[in-house]
Amino acid sequence: MSSMMLATLGAVRSRIEPGPLILSMTARQPYWPCMTPLASTYRTLLMSKSSNPYQQPPIQPSQNRPNVKQGDATGGVIPYKNPMALIGYYLGWLSLLPLIGILFTIPAIILGFIGFSRYQKNPVIKGQFHAWIAIIFGGIGLLGSGFCFLMMILGMIAG
């Protein structure tokens, strides 16, 4: 065989056979220098342990900050996990309105007690302050509206 033919045969053979196996120091995967990127990707997929190449690796918990609690967007000010205390809080404010406040007093007091009992069972849900405001303002509204109605009745009788 001529030297030209041997050189051509060597070039063809080096394209077919991957050449010496070199282990990459960073990836710890085999790397063949004369392989095309597509063939390298295919070989990596074949050698991977997972059967699904599109599956993401599992997320490992952070070693720097263990057990970090995530806060809510409101900063814990609005007890959205305790709706009874929150609704009772708003009804407590409405119960302070003259004349129509009587409609909101009893529901404010009831929802305040329900919200406070839910807070005592599970302190994570917050709402203690809102429940107390509902109870107190509902009571003040009940006393104020009762006093106004009593004075109206006494004024009609006297008048």
C-alpha positions as CSV (number, residue, x, y, z in Angstrom):
1,M,0.0,0.0,0.0
2,S,1.2,3.4,-0.7
3,S,1.8,5.9,2.0
4,M,-0.9,8.2,0.6
5,M,-3.5,5.4,1.0
6,L,-2.3,4.6,4.5
7,A,-2.6,8.2,5.5
8,T,-6.2,8.4,4.1
9,L,-7.1,5.1,5.9
10,G,-5.7,6.5,9.1
11,A,-7.7,9.6,8.8
12,V,-10.9,7.7,8.2
13,R,-10.2,5.3,11.0
14,S,-9.6,8.2,13.4
15,R,-13.0,9.6,12.6
16,I,-14.7,6.3,13.1
17,E,-12.9,5.2,16.3
18,P,-13.1,7.7,19.1
19,G,-9.4,7.5,20.0
20,P,-7.9,7.3,23.5
21,L,-10.2,7.6,26.4
22,I,-9.5,10.7,28.6
23,L,-11.3,11.3,31.8
24,S,-12.3,14.9,32.4
25,M,-11.1,16.2,35.8
26,T,-14.2,18.4,36.3
27,A,-17.1,16.4,35.0
28,R,-15.8,12.9,35.8
29,Q,-17.2,11.8,32.4
30,P,-15.3,10.2,29.6
31,Y,-14.2,12.5,26.9
32,W,-13.0,11.6,23.4
33,P,-11.2,14.5,21.8
34,C,-12.1,13.7,18.2
35,M,-15.8,13.3,18.7
36,T,-18.3,15.8,17.4
37,P,-20.5,17.6,19.9
38,L,-23.6,15.7,18.9
39,A,-21.9,12.3,19.3
40,S,-20.6,13.4,22.7
41,T,-24.1,14.4,23.8
42,Y,-25.5,11.2,22.6
43,R,-22.8,9.2,24.4
44,T,-23.5,11.2,27.6
45,L,-27.2,10.4,27.4
46,L,-26.5,6.7,26.9
47,M,-24.1,6.6,29.8
48,S,-26.3,8.6,32.3
49,K,-27.9,6.7,35.1
50,S,-31.4,8.3,34.7
51,S,-33.7,7.0,31.9
52,N,-35.3,10.4,31.4
53,P,-32.8,12.9,30.0
54,Y,-35.2,15.8,30.6
55,Q,-35.6,15.1,34.3
56,Q,-34.0,17.8,36.5
57,P,-31.8,16.7,39.3
58,P,-33.3,16.7,42.8
59,I,-32.9,20.0,44.7
60,Q,-30.7,19.6,47.7
61,P,-31.5,21.7,50.9
62,S,-29.2,24.6,51.5
63,Q,-26.4,23.9,53.9
64,N,-26.0,27.6,54.7
65,R,-29.4,28.4,56.1
66,P,-31.2,25.4,57.5
67,N,-34.9,25.7,58.6
68,V,-35.4,29.2,57.3
69,K,-39.1,30.1,57.6
70,Q,-40.7,31.9,54.6
71,G,-42.7,35.0,55.5
72,D,-45.9,36.1,53.9
73,A,-46.2,39.1,51.7
74,T,-48.0,41.1,54.3
75,G,-45.3,40.7,56.9
76,G,-47.7,39.0,59.3
77,V,-49.8,42.1,59.8
78,I,-53.0,40.8,58.1
79,P,-54.1,37.4,59.4
80,Y,-55.3,36.0,56.1
81,K,-55.1,32.4,57.5
82,N,-57.7,33.4,60.2
83,P,-60.6,34.9,58.2
84,M,-62.9,34.9,61.2
85,A,-60.7,37.3,63.2
86,L,-60.2,39.5,60.1
87,I,-63.9,39.7,59.2
88,G,-64.8,40.3,62.9
89,Y,-62.2,43.1,63.0
90,Y,-63.8,44.9,60.1
91,L,-67.3,44.3,61.5
92,G,-66.0,45.7,64.9
93,W,-65.0,49.0,63.2
94,L,-68.4,49.1,61.4
95,S,-70.2,48.6,64.7
96,L,-69.0,52.0,65.8
97,L,-71.1,53.7,63.2
98,P,-74.2,55.5,64.7
99,L,-77.6,53.9,64.2
100,I,-76.6,51.2,61.6
101,G,-73.8,49.9,63.8
102,I,-76.2,47.7,65.8
103,L,-76.4,45.4,62.8
104,F,-72.7,44.6,63.0
105,T,-72.1,44.4,66.8
106,I,-73.3,40.8,67.5
107,P,-71.5,39.3,64.4
108,A,-68.3,41.2,65.3
109,I,-68.3,39.8,68.9
110,I,-69.1,36.2,67.7
111,L,-66.5,36.2,65.0
112,G,-64.0,37.8,67.4
113,F,-64.4,34.9,69.8
114,I,-64.2,32.3,67.0
115,G,-61.1,33.9,65.6
116,F,-59.5,34.0,69.0
117,S,-60.2,30.4,69.7
118,R,-58.7,29.4,66.3
119,Y,-55.6,31.4,67.2
120,Q,-55.3,29.6,70.5
121,K,-55.6,26.2,68.8
122,N,-53.0,27.1,66.2
123,P,-50.8,30.1,66.9
124,V,-49.2,30.0,63.5
125,I,-52.4,31.5,61.9
126,K,-52.0,34.7,63.8
127,G,-55.0,37.0,64.3
128,Q,-55.0,37.5,68.1
129,F,-54.9,41.3,67.8
130,H,-57.7,41.4,65.2
131,A,-59.9,39.1,67.3
132,W,-59.5,41.3,70.4
133,I,-60.3,44.4,68.4
134,A,-63.4,42.7,67.1
135,I,-64.6,41.7,70.6
136,I,-63.8,45.1,72.2
137,F,-65.2,47.3,69.3
138,G,-68.2,45.0,69.0
139,G,-68.9,45.4,72.7
140,I,-68.4,49.2,72.6
141,G,-70.7,49.4,69.5
142,L,-73.3,47.2,71.3
143,L,-73.3,49.4,74.4
144,G,-73.3,52.6,72.4
145,S,-76.1,51.6,70.1
146,G,-78.1,50.2,73.1
147,F,-77.6,53.5,74.9
148,C,-78.8,55.5,71.8
149,F,-81.9,53.3,71.4
150,L,-82.7,53.6,75.1
151,M,-82.5,57.4,74.9
152,M,-84.7,57.4,71.8
153,I,-87.3,55.3,73.6
154,L,-87.2,57.4,76.7
155,G,-87.4,60.6,74.6
156,M,-90.6,59.2,72.9
157,I,-92.2,58.3,76.2
158,A,-91.4,61.6,77.8
159,G,-92.1,63.6,74.8
